[in-house]
């Protein structure tokens, strides 16, 4: 079986709170599970960087919805490709949640989530996490 993958970056139209991020996580987990999509979403209070992977039609439909979502602007596709296996076994989102007790930095969280990703995917997410500036 082959999988399709899209990596994109976008900016928020308006400031987003931690509660907004939690709502995005909950909705995305439900929708992505239903569509057999995995990947990683990194949010750093201003920008989204996401990889979506799964069946081609499901990934393309999800990405089309994201491009139409009013919370995003400046959506730029960084890469599309086909894969023989998933890089992300589960879907996750990394953002600085002040209520999370782990104490891990955003960079540490991202590194943990990228253990199976290829070098270019890891580099893109790690650089974005490093550029994170808390509000």
C-alpha positions as a printed NumPy array, in Angstrom:
array([[  0.   ,   0.   ,   0.   ],
       [  1.228,   3.492,  -0.729],
       [  0.515,   6.68 ,   1.153],
       [  0.409,  10.307,   0.081],
       [  2.038,  13.06 ,   2.134],
       [  1.659,  16.841,   2.058],
       [  3.742,  19.272,   4.135],
       [  2.578,  22.88 ,   4.366],
       [  3.079,  26.024,   6.385],
       [  0.58 ,  28.81 ,   7.064],
       [  0.063,  31.792,   9.335],
       [ -2.821,  32.612,  11.647],
       [ -5.191,  35.4  ,  10.707],
       [ -5.804,  36.289,  14.356],
       [ -4.134,  35.533,  17.684],
       [ -4.855,  32.045,  19.009],
       [ -5.023,  31.056,  22.636],
       [ -4.008,  27.771,  24.25 ],
       [ -7.735,  26.942,  24.44 ],
       [ -8.002,  27.504,  20.675],
       [ -5.075,  25.116,  20.17 ],
       [ -6.65 ,  22.464,  22.367],
       [ -9.883,  22.714,  20.349],
       [ -7.923,  22.286,  17.103],
       [ -6.183,  19.206,  18.535],
       [ -9.461,  17.587,  19.597],
       [-11.202,  18.194,  16.268],
       [ -8.172,  17.144,  14.2  ],
       [ -7.708,  13.886,  16.113],
       [-11.321,  12.938,  15.536],
       [-11.364,  13.926,  11.856],
       [ -7.959,  12.428,  11.061],
       [ -8.742,   9.132,  12.777],
       [-11.936,   8.858,  10.746],
       [-10.027,   9.591,   7.494],
       [ -7.021,   7.342,   8.317],
       [ -4.692,  10.367,   8.306],
       [ -1.59 ,  10.609,  10.441],
       [  1.046,  13.312,  10.717],
       [  2.267,  16.127,  12.879],
       [  1.065,  19.677,  13.439],
       [  3.392,  22.206,  15.043],
       [  1.848,  25.476,  16.175],
       [  4.072,  28.223,  17.555],
       [  1.418,  30.86 ,  18.316],
       [  1.716,  32.456,  14.86 ],
       [  2.374,  29.705,  12.347],
       [  1.246,  26.213,  11.559],
       [  3.612,  23.636,  10.08 ],
       [  1.922,  20.36 ,   9.287],
       [  2.519,  17.043,   7.594],
       [ -0.548,  15.05 ,   6.58 ],
       [ -0.186,  11.47 ,   5.365],
       [ -2.567,   8.696,   4.439],
       [ -4.696,   7.635,   1.485],
       [ -4.238,  10.182,  -1.346],
       [ -7.899,  11.209,  -1.608],
       [ -8.284,  11.688,   2.163],
       [ -5.085,  13.758,   2.415],
       [ -6.034,  15.948,  -0.526],
       [ -9.576,  16.513,   0.816],
       [ -8.23 ,  17.412,   4.266],
       [ -5.69 ,  19.818,   2.776],
       [ -8.406,  21.444,   0.648],
       [-10.456,  22.073,   3.834],
       [ -7.394,  23.567,   5.531],
       [ -6.786,  25.945,   2.609],
       [-10.407,  27.149,   2.952],
       [-10.227,  27.485,   6.767],
       [-10.444,  31.173,   7.718],
       [ -7.97 ,  30.7  ,  10.58 ],
       [ -5.189,  30.2  ,   8.001],
       [ -3.697,  32.576,   5.496],
       [ -0.61 ,  32.35 ,   3.347],
       [ -0.897,  28.569,   3.007],
       [  2.221,  27.344,   1.209],
       [  2.748,  23.75 ,   0.126],
       [  6.325,  22.818,   1.002],
       [  6.281,  19.259,  -0.317],
       [  4.045,  16.543,  -1.698],
       [  5.197,  12.977,  -2.178],
       [  4.17 ,   9.359,  -2.113],
       [  5.459,   6.996,   0.581],
       [  5.649,   3.229,   0.881],
       [  5.106,   3.506,   4.653],
       [  3.956,   6.16 ,   7.086],
       [  6.467,   8.354,   8.869],
       [  3.977,   9.051,  11.662],
       [  2.206,   6.106,  13.256],
       [ -0.183,   8.397,  15.057],
       [ -1.329,  11.985,  14.685],
       [  0.061,  14.553,  17.089],
       [  0.271,  18.269,  17.661],
       [  3.14 ,  20.063,  19.365],
       [  2.62 ,  23.429,  21.012],
       [  3.597,  25.054,  24.28 ],
       [  0.795,  24.23 ,  26.689],
       [  1.36 ,  26.039,  30.007],
       [ -0.792,  23.45 ,  31.804],
       [  1.296,  20.512,  30.615],
       [  3.403,  19.205,  33.487],
       [  6.092,  17.412,  31.429],
       [  8.544,  20.304,  31.581],
       [  9.827,  19.361,  28.115],
       [ 10.682,  22.217,  25.769],
       [  8.888,  22.553,  22.454],
       [ 12.08 ,  21.399,  20.713],
       [ 12.229,  18.253,  22.876],
       [  8.56 ,  17.476,  22.22 ],
       [  9.062,  17.847,  18.461],
       [ 12.2  ,  15.679,  18.441],
       [ 10.343,  12.885,  20.239],
       [  7.518,  12.974,  17.683],
       [  9.898,  12.8  ,  14.698],
       [ 11.693,   9.547,  15.477],
       [ 10.587,   7.845,  12.217],
       [ 10.535,  10.9  ,   9.948],
       [ 13.108,  11.405,   7.212],
       [ 15.926,  13.94 ,   7.57 ],
       [ 14.233,  16.741,   5.611],
       [ 10.992,  16.435,   7.606],
       [ 12.92 ,  16.432,  10.893],
       [ 14.956,  19.472,   9.836],
       [ 11.907,  21.505,   8.851],
       [ 10.096,  20.854,  12.141],
       [ 13.177,  21.288,  14.334],
       [ 14.042,  24.65 ,  12.759],
       [ 10.449,  25.839,  13.139],
       [ 10.4  ,  24.744,  16.802],
       [ 13.658,  26.631,  17.409],
       [ 12.095,  29.801,  16.001],
       [  9.274,  29.584,  18.543],
       [  8.815,  32.725,  20.585],
       [  6.325,  32.608,  23.467],
       [  3.672,  35.342,  23.575]])
